[in-house]
Amino acid sequence: MKAVLLEVSHWHFPLYIKDLLDEGVEVVGFSDKSEEIRAKDSKLFRCEGHNDWKETLGSCSYDIAFAFGEHAQMYTLATSLLANGRPFSLEKPTGINSQQVDALSKIAANSGLLVGVPLVQRYGPLFSLLKYLTEEEGAIFQSSSWRFNAGPPNKYNKMYSHWMLKPESSGSRCLINLAPHFIDLALTFMPFEPDTVFSRIDNGLHETAVEDTATLIMASKSGGQATV
């Protein structure tokens, strides 16, 4: 299988490397703005790295794409991948606002292509346990609370992802980037689809342009609530 990797200076990309190499995937091209990253990954995958993802798509014949990148560029990147007509995986949140995400969801559904978004908590031990409790034990999670602390905002500067601290390129921080994992879990195990949603973000802890904490409450008049 031939793969292209787009905008790889993303904190999740290192999690892909071992499996790509172990499974014998042939990486035929990749892109990133960082010259340092391109030099390193060119040696690792023994292929050319491009400064612009459009160059990678235009010059490489591939079977599947794994796309990362800044949130603000994801909509354009995804529409190009859809137009190419090949399967791809795109990191969440897939856009910088709900309008972009909704539009992409509809285009992808109508395309018939295999399009994946890695919501990896679905494959973790917590999901397996909750699934067992609901399916085998009949558990109903009328009320649930999900909390996760992923560290301070400045960690992104150390991971070549300084754009995460700029609202114009990221949209926001933990609510748009981290929360989707736990919103997905909460929605999966809520007894009814929520009809009321409240959210609050705050940047008072580190005083960055994007939030450092966020709270989301989802509730249904039919019963059930979840706090993330």
C-alpha positions in Angstrom: 0.0 0.0 0.0 1.3 3.4 -1.0 0.6 6.3 1.4 1.2 10.0 1.6 1.5 11.9 4.9 0.4 15.5 5.0 1.6 18.2 7.4 3.4 15.8 9.8 4.6 18.3 12.5 1.6 17.3 14.6 1.8 15.9 18.1 -0.2 12.8 17.1 2.0 11.8 14.1 4.7 10.1 16.1 2.1 7.6 17.2 1.7 6.5 13.5 5.4 5.9 12.7 6.0 2.5 14.2 2.8 0.9 12.7 3.6 2.5 9.3 7.0 0.9 9.3 6.0 -2.4 10.9 3.1 -3.0 8.5 5.3 -2.3 5.4 3.4 0.7 4.2 5.3 2.4 1.4 5.4 6.2 2.2 5.8 7.8 -1.3 5.7 11.4 -0.2 5.0 13.7 2.7 4.7 17.4 3.5 5.6 19.8 6.2 6.5 23.5 6.5 9.5 22.7 8.8 12.7 22.1 7.0 14.0 20.3 10.0 11.1 17.9 10.0 11.4 17.3 6.3 15.0 16.4 6.6 14.4 14.0 9.5 11.4 12.2 7.9 13.0 12.0 4.5 15.6 9.8 6.0 13.1 7.8 8.0 10.7 7.1 5.1 13.3 7.3 2.3 11.1 9.6 0.2 10.9 13.2 -0.7 9.3 15.8 1.6 7.5 18.8 0.3 7.0 22.3 1.8 3.4 22.4 0.6 0.9 19.5 0.8 -0.4 20.5 -2.7 3.0 19.5 -4.1 2.8 16.1 -2.4 -0.7 15.4 -3.8 0.3 16.7 -7.2 3.4 14.6 -7.6 2.7 11.3 -5.8 0.6 8.3 -6.9 -0.9 6.9 -3.7 -3.6 4.6 -2.3 -4.3 6.3 1.0 -3.5 9.6 2.7 -3.0 10.4 6.4 -3.6 14.1 6.9 -2.8 16.3 9.9 -2.1 20.1 9.8 -3.5 23.3 11.2 -7.2 23.4 11.9 -7.6 26.5 9.6 -6.3 24.5 6.6 -8.1 21.3 7.2 -11.3 22.2 5.2 -9.2 23.0 2.1 -7.0 20.0 2.6 -10.0 17.7 3.0 -11.9 19.0 0.0 -8.7 18.4 -2.1 -8.4 14.8 -0.8 -12.1 14.2 -1.5 -11.7 15.5 -5.1 -8.8 13.0 -5.5 -11.1 10.2 -4.9 -8.9 8.1 -2.6 -9.4 7.0 1.0 -8.0 9.2 3.7 -7.7 9.8 7.4 -8.0 13.3 8.8 -7.2 14.4 12.3 -10.0 16.0 14.3 -11.5 18.6 14.4 -11.4 18.6 10.6 -12.1 22.3 10.4 -12.0 25.5 12.3 -15.7 25.8 13.0 -18.9 23.8 12.9 -19.9 25.1 9.5 -16.8 23.6 7.9 -17.1 20.3 9.8 -20.8 19.9 8.8 -20.1 20.7 5.2 -17.2 18.2 5.0 -19.4 15.5 6.7 -22.0 15.9 4.0 -19.5 15.9 1.1 -17.7 12.8 2.5 -21.0 10.9 3.0 -22.1 11.6 -0.5 -18.7 10.7 -2.0 -18.8 7.1 -1.0 -15.2 7.2 0.0 -13.7 5.7 3.1 -12.9 8.7 5.3 -11.7 8.3 8.9 -11.3 10.6 11.9 -9.1 9.0 14.6 -11.2 9.1 17.7 -8.8 6.7 19.5 -10.6 6.5 22.8 -13.1 4.2 21.2 -10.3 1.6 21.1 -9.1 2.1 24.7 -9.9 0.0 27.8 -12.4 2.5 29.2 -14.7 2.3 26.1 -14.5 -1.5 26.2 -15.5 -1.6 29.9 -18.4 0.8 29.4 -19.6 -1.1 26.3 -19.5 -4.3 28.3 -21.5 -2.8 31.1 -24.2 -1.4 28.8 -24.5 -4.5 26.5 -23.9 -7.3 29.0 -25.0 -5.9 32.3 -27.7 -3.5 31.1 -26.1 -0.4 32.7 -27.6 3.0 31.9 -25.4 6.1 32.3 -28.0 8.6 33.2 -25.4 11.0 34.4 -21.7 11.0 33.5 -18.7 13.2 34.0 -15.5 13.1 31.9 -12.3 14.9 32.8 -8.9 15.0 31.1 -5.9 17.2 31.7 -3.4 17.3 28.8 -0.9 19.8 30.1 -0.2 23.5 29.7 -0.6 25.4 26.4 3.2 26.0 25.9 3.8 22.3 25.2 2.7 23.0 21.6 5.7 25.2 21.1 8.0 22.2 21.9 6.1 20.0 19.4 6.5 22.3 16.3 2.8 23.2 16.7 2.9 26.9 17.8 -0.1 27.5 15.6 -2.3 25.9 18.3 -1.9 29.0 20.4 -3.3 31.3 17.7 -7.1 31.5 17.4 -6.9 32.3 13.7 -5.1 29.0 12.9 -6.5 26.7 15.7 -10.0 28.0 16.3 -9.5 27.3 20.0 -7.5 24.9 22.1 -8.8 22.2 24.4 -12.5 22.5 23.5 -12.0 22.1 19.8 -9.0 19.8 19.9 -9.1 17.6 23.0 -12.8 17.5 24.0 -14.1 15.7 20.9 -12.7 12.4 22.2 -14.8 12.7 25.4 -17.8 14.3 23.7 -17.8 11.2 21.5 -17.7 8.9 24.5 -20.4 10.8 26.3 -22.7 10.8 23.3 -22.2 7.1 22.8 -23.3 6.2 26.3 -26.0 8.9 27.0 -29.5 7.3 27.0 -30.9 10.0 24.7 -29.6 12.4 22.2 -28.9 15.8 24.0 -31.2 18.8 23.1 -29.4 21.3 25.4 -25.7 22.2 25.3 -23.9 24.7 27.4 -20.2 25.4 27.2 -17.7 27.7 29.0 -14.0 28.4 28.2 -11.4 30.2 30.2 -7.8 31.3 29.7 -7.2 32.7 33.2 -4.7 30.0 34.2 -2.0 30.7 31.6 -3.4 33.8 30.0 -2.9 32.7 26.4 -5.0 33.8 23.4 -6.7 30.4 23.4 -8.4 28.7 26.4 -6.6 26.5 28.9 -9.7 25.1 30.4 -13.2 24.3 29.1 -16.4 22.8 30.4 -19.2 21.4 28.3 -22.6 20.2 29.6 -25.0 18.2 27.4 -28.5 17.3 28.6 -31.7 15.8 27.2 -35.3 16.5 28.2 -35.9 12.8 27.8 -33.3 12.0 30.4 -29.6 12.0 30.8 -26.8 14.5 31.1 -23.0 14.5 30.6 -20.3 16.9 31.7 -17.0 17.1 29.9 
